[in-house]
Amino acid sequence: MALGYSNTERVYDELLLRRVQAGDRRAGERLAARWYPRLMRTAYRLLRDEEQARVVVQDSWTGICAGWRKLRDPSRFPAWAYTILHRKCADQIRTSQRLRGLTSSGAEMTEASIGPRGEDKVSIDQAFDQLSEAQRSAATLYFGAGLTVKEIAQATGIPVGTAKSRLFHARRHLMAALGDGPNDEGE
């Protein structure tokens, strides 16, 4: 489940961003190619809808491209990019909730899904579905995007202690749901 983000990858992305800021268009293309799958995985995990995730990632990337020349510290790129993505996902969730509230027939909106890849994928998806939106967001940014707790706090606009708490509870719920740890009663 953990996809991680190594120091080597961070340094490479920093270098690419510095080249983008210096006007190297190909470096921007490389950065986009490296980041699209990461952003897509995170958006899908947060929204649980492939088409909505694609739209949000495109909107996010537009915002990232518009602002990356102004980013003073390229080492902050991952947290900054995920902040933009997180805000766009939150906007999409609010919009979807409003639309569901407006449907008078009460019919459920169908969700597009990416086909499961084995029982483990199904189990993990089901475990993530059981998390609150706040916990799912923290867990996705930590396990899927490889952000630190401090970067999660920055990306989601919450205090570091709150990010730690959400991640702690998300881990606990995931472990219990996957049969690897204590349940909610503290066993």
KEKENU-812893 format. One record per residue (C-alpha): residue in one letter; x, y, z. Coordinates in pm, 1 decimal. Example, Ala and Ser with C-alpha at 12.3 -4.5 7.8 and 13.67 -1.06 7.14 Angstrom:
# residues 2
<node><resn>a</resn><xx>1230.0</xx><yy>-450.0</yy><zz>780.0</zz></node>
<node><resn>s</resn><xx>1367.0</xx><yy>-106.0</yy><zz>714.0</zz></node>
This chain:
# residues 187
<node><resn>m</resn><xx>0.0</xx><yy>0.0</yy><zz>0.0</zz></node>
<node><resn>a</resn><xx>279.7</xx><yy>245.0</yy><zz>82.7</zz></node>
<node><resn>l</resn><xx>414.5</xx><yy>391.4</yy><zz>-235.9</zz></node>
<node><resn>g</resn><xx>659.9</xx><yy>621.3</yy><zz>-62.7</zz></node>
<node><resn>y</resn><xx>859.2</xx><yy>911.0</yy><zz>-190.3</zz></node>
<node><resn>s</resn><xx>1235.4</xx><yy>866.0</yy><zz>-153.3</zz></node>
<node><resn>n</resn><xx>1487.2</xx><yy>1140.4</yy><zz>-93.4</zz></node>
<node><resn>t</resn><xx>1628.4</xx><yy>1076.7</yy><zz>-439.8</zz></node>
<node><resn>e</resn><xx>1285.2</xx><yy>1137.7</yy><zz>-593.1</zz></node>
<node><resn>r</resn><xx>1244.5</xx><yy>1454.5</yy><zz>-388.6</zz></node>
<node><resn>v</resn><xx>1581.4</xx><yy>1587.5</yy><zz>-504.3</zz></node>
<node><resn>y</resn><xx>1504.1</xx><yy>1499.7</yy><zz>-867.5</zz></node>
<node><resn>d</resn><xx>1167.4</xx><yy>1677.5</yy><zz>-849.2</zz></node>
<node><resn>e</resn><xx>1340.8</xx><yy>1977.6</yy><zz>-690.1</zz></node>
<node><resn>l</resn><xx>1589.9</xx><yy>1985.4</yy><zz>-976.4</zz></node>
<node><resn>l</resn><xx>1311.4</xx><yy>1959.3</yy><zz>-1232.8</zz></node>
<node><resn>l</resn><xx>1120.1</xx><yy>2241.3</yy><zz>-1065.2</zz></node>
<node><resn>r</resn><xx>1429.1</xx><yy>2463.5</yy><zz>-1058.4</zz></node>
<node><resn>r</resn><xx>1472.6</xx><yy>2398.5</yy><zz>-1431.1</zz></node>
<node><resn>v</resn><xx>1103.7</xx><yy>2479.0</yy><zz>-1490.5</zz></node>
<node><resn>q</resn><xx>1147.5</xx><yy>2804.2</yy><zz>-1301.8</zz></node>
<node><resn>a</resn><xx>1443.1</xx><yy>2882.0</yy><zz>-1528.9</zz></node>
<node><resn>g</resn><xx>1220.0</xx><yy>2832.8</yy><zz>-1834.5</zz></node>
<node><resn>d</resn><xx>1293.6</xx><yy>2470.2</yy><zz>-1932.0</zz></node>
<node><resn>r</resn><xx>968.4</xx><yy>2348.9</yy><zz>-2086.7</zz></node>
<node><resn>r</resn><xx>1084.1</xx><yy>1984.0</yy><zz>-2113.6</zz></node>
<node><resn>a</resn><xx>1150.9</xx><yy>1978.3</yy><zz>-1739.9</zz></node>
<node><resn>g</resn><xx>788.4</xx><yy>2080.8</yy><zz>-1690.3</zz></node>
<node><resn>e</resn><xx>676.2</xx><yy>1794.2</yy><zz>-1911.7</zz></node>
<node><resn>r</resn><xx>889.5</xx><yy>1550.5</yy><zz>-1711.2</zz></node>
<node><resn>l</resn><xx>751.2</xx><yy>1683.6</yy><zz>-1386.0</zz></node>
<node><resn>a</resn><xx>397.6</xx><yy>1644.7</yy><zz>-1518.8</zz></node>
<node><resn>a</resn><xx>468.1</xx><yy>1287.4</yy><zz>-1630.5</zz></node>
<node><resn>r</resn><xx>606.3</xx><yy>1202.8</yy><zz>-1285.9</zz></node>
<node><resn>w</resn><xx>328.7</xx><yy>1371.7</yy><zz>-1089.7</zz></node>
<node><resn>y</resn><xx>12.5</xx><yy>1290.1</yy><zz>-1284.5</zz></node>
<node><resn>p</resn><xx>-3.9</xx><yy>926.2</yy><zz>-1162.0</zz></node>
<node><resn>r</resn><xx>63.8</xx><yy>1032.8</yy><zz>-801.6</zz></node>
<node><resn>l</resn><xx>-201.5</xx><yy>1300.4</yy><zz>-807.7</zz></node>
<node><resn>m</resn><xx>-445.7</xx><yy>1066.7</yy><zz>-981.9</zz></node>
<node><resn>r</resn><xx>-399.7</xx><yy>791.5</yy><zz>-719.7</zz></node>
<node><resn>t</resn><xx>-451.0</xx><yy>1039.6</yy><zz>-439.1</zz></node>
<node><resn>a</resn><xx>-753.7</xx><yy>1206.7</yy><zz>-599.2</zz></node>
<node><resn>y</resn><xx>-914.4</xx><yy>870.7</yy><zz>-671.3</zz></node>
<node><resn>r</resn><xx>-856.6</xx><yy>754.4</yy><zz>-315.2</zz></node>
<node><resn>l</resn><xx>-1016.4</xx><yy>1073.0</yy><zz>-180.7</zz></node>
<node><resn>l</resn><xx>-1305.3</xx><yy>1099.0</yy><zz>-428.7</zz></node>
<node><resn>r</resn><xx>-1360.0</xx><yy>729.9</yy><zz>-508.9</zz></node>
<node><resn>d</resn><xx>-1466.7</xx><yy>825.7</yy><zz>-860.0</zz></node>
<node><resn>e</resn><xx>-1228.6</xx><yy>794.0</yy><zz>-1153.9</zz></node>
<node><resn>e</resn><xx>-1384.9</xx><yy>1062.0</yy><zz>-1375.0</zz></node>
<node><resn>q</resn><xx>-1407.8</xx><yy>1315.9</yy><zz>-1092.8</zz></node>
<node><resn>a</resn><xx>-1046.7</xx><yy>1237.0</yy><zz>-1002.1</zz></node>
<node><resn>r</resn><xx>-933.8</xx><yy>1305.9</yy><zz>-1360.0</zz></node>
<node><resn>v</resn><xx>-1112.1</xx><yy>1640.6</yy><zz>-1366.5</zz></node>
<node><resn>v</resn><xx>-973.7</xx><yy>1741.5</yy><zz>-1026.1</zz></node>
<node><resn>v</resn><xx>-619.3</xx><yy>1639.5</yy><zz>-1121.2</zz></node>
<node><resn>q</resn><xx>-640.7</xx><yy>1841.7</yy><zz>-1442.2</zz></node>
<node><resn>d</resn><xx>-769.6</xx><yy>2145.9</yy><zz>-1251.1</zz></node>
<node><resn>s</resn><xx>-499.8</xx><yy>2095.8</yy><zz>-988.3</zz></node>
<node><resn>w</resn><xx>-223.6</xx><yy>2066.3</yy><zz>-1245.7</zz></node>
<node><resn>t</resn><xx>-343.5</xx><yy>2387.3</yy><zz>-1410.5</zz></node>
<node><resn>g</resn><xx>-310.9</xx><yy>2561.2</yy><zz>-1072.5</zz></node>
<node><resn>i</resn><xx>29.0</xx><yy>2403.7</yy><zz>-1009.7</zz></node>
<node><resn>c</resn><xx>160.1</xx><yy>2519.6</yy><zz>-1347.9</zz></node>
<node><resn>a</resn><xx>24.9</xx><yy>2869.1</yy><zz>-1290.7</zz></node>
<node><resn>g</resn><xx>208.0</xx><yy>2902.9</yy><zz>-960.5</zz></node>
<node><resn>w</resn><xx>524.6</xx><yy>2695.5</yy><zz>-976.0</zz></node>
<node><resn>r</resn><xx>745.2</xx><yy>2981.6</yy><zz>-1092.0</zz></node>
<node><resn>k</resn><xx>653.4</xx><yy>3167.3</yy><zz>-772.7</zz></node>
<node><resn>l</resn><xx>735.1</xx><yy>2877.4</yy><zz>-539.4</zz></node>
<node><resn>r</resn><xx>1043.5</xx><yy>3007.5</yy><zz>-356.8</zz></node>
<node><resn>d</resn><xx>1150.4</xx><yy>2678.8</yy><zz>-196.7</zz></node>
<node><resn>p</resn><xx>1136.9</xx><yy>2390.8</yy><zz>-447.3</zz></node>
<node><resn>s</resn><xx>1177.1</xx><yy>2138.9</yy><zz>-162.9</zz></node>
<node><resn>r</resn><xx>822.3</xx><yy>2230.2</yy><zz>-61.2</zz></node>
<node><resn>f</resn><xx>681.7</xx><yy>2125.4</yy><zz>-399.1</zz></node>
<node><resn>p</resn><xx>522.8</xx><yy>1795.0</yy><zz>-283.6</zz></node>
<node><resn>a</resn><xx>331.8</xx><yy>1950.9</yy><zz>5.1</zz></node>
<node><resn>w</resn><xx>238.0</xx><yy>2251.5</yy><zz>-207.3</zz></node>
<node><resn>a</resn><xx>111.7</xx><yy>2033.0</yy><zz>-494.7</zz></node>
<node><resn>y</resn><xx>-89.1</xx><yy>1811.2</yy><zz>-259.7</zz></node>
<node><resn>t</resn><xx>-233.3</xx><yy>2122.1</yy><zz>-92.0</zz></node>
<node><resn>i</resn><xx>-372.9</xx><yy>2232.9</yy><zz>-426.0</zz></node>
<node><resn>l</resn><xx>-503.0</xx><yy>1882.8</yy><zz>-500.1</zz></node>
<node><resn>h</resn><xx>-657.1</xx><yy>1845.8</yy><zz>-154.3</zz></node>
<node><resn>r</resn><xx>-844.3</xx><yy>2175.8</yy><zz>-187.3</zz></node>
<node><resn>k</resn><xx>-977.2</xx><yy>2081.8</yy><zz>-530.8</zz></node>
<node><resn>c</resn><xx>-1087.8</xx><yy>1741.0</yy><zz>-397.6</zz></node>
<node><resn>a</resn><xx>-1260.8</xx><yy>1906.4</yy><zz>-100.4</zz></node>
<node><resn>d</resn><xx>-1441.9</xx><yy>2141.8</yy><zz>-339.6</zz></node>
<node><resn>q</resn><xx>-1550.8</xx><yy>1844.0</yy><zz>-551.5</zz></node>
<node><resn>i</resn><xx>-1675.6</xx><yy>1653.8</yy><zz>-246.3</zz></node>
<node><resn>r</resn><xx>-1880.5</xx><yy>1954.9</yy><zz>-135.5</zz></node>
<node><resn>t</resn><xx>-2024.1</xx><yy>1993.7</yy><zz>-486.5</zz></node>
<node><resn>s</resn><xx>-2113.9</xx><yy>1623.5</yy><zz>-502.1</zz></node>
<node><resn>q</resn><xx>-2280.5</xx><yy>1638.9</yy><zz>-161.8</zz></node>
<node><resn>r</resn><xx>-2484.9</xx><yy>1942.2</yy><zz>-269.7</zz></node>
<node><resn>l</resn><xx>-2592.2</xx><yy>1767.0</yy><zz>-588.5</zz></node>
<node><resn>r</resn><xx>-2694.4</xx><yy>1455.1</yy><zz>-396.8</zz></node>
<node><resn>g</resn><xx>-2896.4</xx><yy>1673.4</yy><zz>-163.1</zz></node>
<node><resn>l</resn><xx>-3076.4</xx><yy>1828.7</yy><zz>-458.8</zz></node>
<node><resn>t</resn><xx>-3186.3</xx><yy>1499.3</yy><zz>-611.4</zz></node>
<node><resn>s</resn><xx>-3549.8</xx><yy>1470.8</yy><zz>-520.5</zz></node>
<node><resn>s</resn><xx>-3590.1</xx><yy>1108.3</yy><zz>-622.1</zz></node>
<node><resn>g</resn><xx>-3333.7</xx><yy>993.9</yy><zz>-369.0</zz></node>
<node><resn>a</resn><xx>-3164.9</xx><yy>780.7</yy><zz>-632.4</zz></node>
<node><resn>e</resn><xx>-2802.6</xx><yy>711.7</yy><zz>-551.9</zz></node>
<node><resn>m</resn><xx>-2540.0</xx><yy>849.1</yy><zz>-785.4</zz></node>
<node><resn>t</resn><xx>-2342.6</xx><yy>566.3</yy><zz>-933.9</zz></node>
<node><resn>e</resn><xx>-1969.2</xx><yy>562.2</yy><zz>-880.6</zz></node>
<node><resn>a</resn><xx>-1723.9</xx><yy>480.0</yy><zz>-1154.9</zz></node>
<node><resn>s</resn><xx>-1450.5</xx><yy>258.4</yy><zz>-1028.9</zz></node>
<node><resn>i</resn><xx>-1112.5</xx><yy>138.4</yy><zz>-1126.0</zz></node>
<node><resn>g</resn><xx>-1123.0</xx><yy>-240.5</yy><zz>-1148.9</zz></node>
<node><resn>p</resn><xx>-985.7</xx><yy>-417.9</yy><zz>-843.2</zz></node>
<node><resn>r</resn><xx>-654.8</xx><yy>-597.5</yy><zz>-871.4</zz></node>
<node><resn>g</resn><xx>-698.2</xx><yy>-896.6</yy><zz>-649.3</zz></node>
<node><resn>e</resn><xx>-844.2</xx><yy>-960.7</yy><zz>-307.9</zz></node>
<node><resn>d</resn><xx>-590.0</xx><yy>-740.3</yy><zz>-134.3</zz></node>
<node><resn>k</resn><xx>-690.4</xx><yy>-437.4</yy><zz>-340.7</zz></node>
<node><resn>v</resn><xx>-1056.6</xx><yy>-501.0</yy><zz>-264.9</zz></node>
<node><resn>s</resn><xx>-985.4</xx><yy>-539.7</yy><zz>106.4</zz></node>
<node><resn>i</resn><xx>-778.1</xx><yy>-223.1</yy><zz>116.7</zz></node>
<node><resn>d</resn><xx>-1040.1</xx><yy>-25.1</yy><zz>-75.9</zz></node>
<node><resn>q</resn><xx>-1312.5</xx><yy>-148.0</yy><zz>160.1</zz></node>
<node><resn>a</resn><xx>-1099.4</xx><yy>-58.9</yy><zz>462.4</zz></node>
<node><resn>f</resn><xx>-1038.0</xx><yy>291.9</yy><zz>324.3</zz></node>
<node><resn>d</resn><xx>-1410.4</xx><yy>332.3</yy><zz>254.8</zz></node>
<node><resn>q</resn><xx>-1479.1</xx><yy>279.1</yy><zz>625.2</zz></node>
<node><resn>l</resn><xx>-1259.0</xx><yy>574.0</yy><zz>726.9</zz></node>
<node><resn>s</resn><xx>-1396.4</xx><yy>920.5</yy><zz>783.4</zz></node>
<node><resn>e</resn><xx>-1312.7</xx><yy>1170.9</yy><zz>508.3</zz></node>
<node><resn>a</resn><xx>-1052.4</xx><yy>1336.3</yy><zz>732.9</zz></node>
<node><resn>q</resn><xx>-884.9</xx><yy>1005.6</yy><zz>820.3</zz></node>
<node><resn>r</resn><xx>-896.1</xx><yy>885.7</yy><zz>457.3</zz></node>
<node><resn>s</resn><xx>-730.2</xx><yy>1208.1</yy><zz>346.9</zz></node>
<node><resn>a</resn><xx>-449.5</xx><yy>1178.7</yy><zz>605.3</zz></node>
<node><resn>a</resn><xx>-392.3</xx><yy>809.7</yy><zz>531.1</zz></node>
<node><resn>t</resn><xx>-390.5</xx><yy>864.9</yy><zz>154.5</zz></node>
<node><resn>l</resn><xx>-138.8</xx><yy>1146.6</yy><zz>177.2</zz></node>
<node><resn>y</resn><xx>80.8</xx><yy>945.0</yy><zz>414.6</zz></node>
<node><resn>f</resn><xx>66.8</xx><yy>595.6</yy><zz>264.6</zz></node>
<node><resn>g</resn><xx>-8.6</xx><yy>679.8</yy><zz>-96.0</zz></node>
<node><resn>a</resn><xx>175.2</xx><yy>1007.1</yy><zz>-148.1</zz></node>
<node><resn>g</resn><xx>456.1</xx><yy>957.2</yy><zz>101.8</zz></node>
<node><resn>l</resn><xx>409.2</xx><yy>1293.2</yy><zz>273.4</zz></node>
<node><resn>t</resn><xx>536.0</xx><yy>1351.9</yy><zz>625.4</zz></node>
<node><resn>v</resn><xx>295.1</xx><yy>1442.4</yy><zz>905.0</zz></node>
<node><resn>k</resn><xx>410.5</xx><yy>1804.7</yy><zz>880.4</zz></node>
<node><resn>e</resn><xx>345.1</xx><yy>1806.4</yy><zz>504.7</zz></node>
<node><resn>i</resn><xx>1.8</xx><yy>1649.5</yy><zz>559.2</zz></node>
<node><resn>a</resn><xx>-81.1</xx><yy>1925.9</yy><zz>804.8</zz></node>
<node><resn>q</resn><xx>28.5</xx><yy>2186.1</yy><zz>551.7</zz></node>
<node><resn>a</resn><xx>-156.8</xx><yy>2022.1</yy><zz>262.0</zz></node>
<node><resn>t</resn><xx>-482.9</xx><yy>1992.4</yy><zz>453.8</zz></node>
<node><resn>g</resn><xx>-457.7</xx><yy>2319.9</yy><zz>645.6</zz></node>
<node><resn>i</resn><xx>-471.1</xx><yy>2162.2</yy><zz>992.5</zz></node>
<node><resn>p</resn><xx>-235.6</xx><yy>2165.9</yy><zz>1293.1</zz></node>
<node><resn>v</resn><xx>37.6</xx><yy>1899.5</yy><zz>1306.0</zz></node>
<node><resn>g</resn><xx>-121.0</xx><yy>1745.1</yy><zz>1617.0</zz></node>
<node><resn>t</resn><xx>-450.8</xx><yy>1702.8</yy><zz>1434.9</zz></node>
<node><resn>a</resn><xx>-273.8</xx><yy>1541.2</yy><zz>1139.4</zz></node>
<node><resn>k</resn><xx>-98.2</xx><yy>1300.2</yy><zz>1379.1</zz></node>
<node><resn>s</resn><xx>-426.8</xx><yy>1214.7</yy><zz>1546.6</zz></node>
<node><resn>r</resn><xx>-608.2</xx><yy>1153.3</yy><zz>1218.5</zz></node>
<node><resn>l</resn><xx>-325.1</xx><yy>936.1</yy><zz>1093.0</zz></node>
<node><resn>f</resn><xx>-311.3</xx><yy>742.5</yy><zz>1421.4</zz></node>
<node><resn>h</resn><xx>-684.8</xx><yy>667.9</yy><zz>1411.7</zz></node>
<node><resn>a</resn><xx>-676.1</xx><yy>588.7</yy><zz>1039.4</zz></node>
<node><resn>r</resn><xx>-394.1</xx><yy>338.0</yy><zz>1094.4</zz></node>
<node><resn>r</resn><xx>-581.1</xx><yy>181.7</yy><zz>1381.4</zz></node>
<node><resn>h</resn><xx>-903.1</xx><yy>145.9</yy><zz>1179.6</zz></node>
<node><resn>l</resn><xx>-715.2</xx><yy>10.6</yy><zz>877.4</zz></node>
<node><resn>m</resn><xx>-530.2</xx><yy>-245.2</yy><zz>1087.3</zz></node>
<node><resn>a</resn><xx>-852.4</xx><yy>-356.9</yy><zz>1250.8</zz></node>
<node><resn>a</resn><xx>-1038.8</xx><yy>-372.3</yy><zz>918.3</zz></node>
<node><resn>l</resn><xx>-758.7</xx><yy>-572.1</yy><zz>758.8</zz></node>
<node><resn>g</resn><xx>-732.0</xx><yy>-804.5</yy><zz>1058.2</zz></node>
<node><resn>d</resn><xx>-387.0</xx><yy>-688.7</yy><zz>1159.1</zz></node>
<node><resn>g</resn><xx>-444.7</xx><yy>-505.2</yy><zz>1482.7</zz></node>
<node><resn>p</resn><xx>-667.5</xx><yy>-374.4</yy><zz>1759.0</zz></node>
<node><resn>n</resn><xx>-1027.6</xx><yy>-282.4</yy><zz>1695.1</zz></node>
<node><resn>d</resn><xx>-1208.5</xx><yy>31.2</yy><zz>1813.2</zz></node>
<node><resn>e</resn><xx>-1255.6</xx><yy>-110.2</yy><zz>2163.4</zz></node>
<node><resn>g</resn><xx>-880.2</xx><yy>-103.0</yy><zz>2216.8</zz></node>
<node><resn>e</resn><xx>-824.9</xx><yy>-478.8</yy><zz>2209.9</zz></node>
